[in-house]
């Protein structure tokens, strides 16, 4: 991945998080933008997010992004100038949840060894 794409990914991640915090604070308090992956031609961007909570919270966040996704893209496009502004595709990212499960297992193993 080129240095430019890496910088654009980080910039979009920061700005999406900022717009969510600024305009949708109550709805998105439990949602974290974990990663952004922009295609090489800058036409598409996958926005990976994680959610604190259970399956109901995950389903609610998916509905929320279907409702406010285009608005977030418009707000971000006003702040960031690119030749081609990507279309956002929101994808749930369970990696933080898996990481927490692994940490729990390691803690249990550590306690058992003592």
Secondary structure as GFF3:
##gff-version 3
##sequence-region A 1 114
A	DSSP	alpha_helix	3	23	.	.	.	ID=ss1
A	DSSP	beta_strand	31	38	.	.	.	ID=ss2
A	DSSP	beta_strand	44	51	.	.	.	ID=ss3
A	DSSP	alpha_helix	55	79	.	.	.	ID=ss4
A	DSSP	beta_strand	87	92	.	.	.	ID=ss5
A	DSSP	alpha_helix	95	113	.	.	.	ID=ss6
###
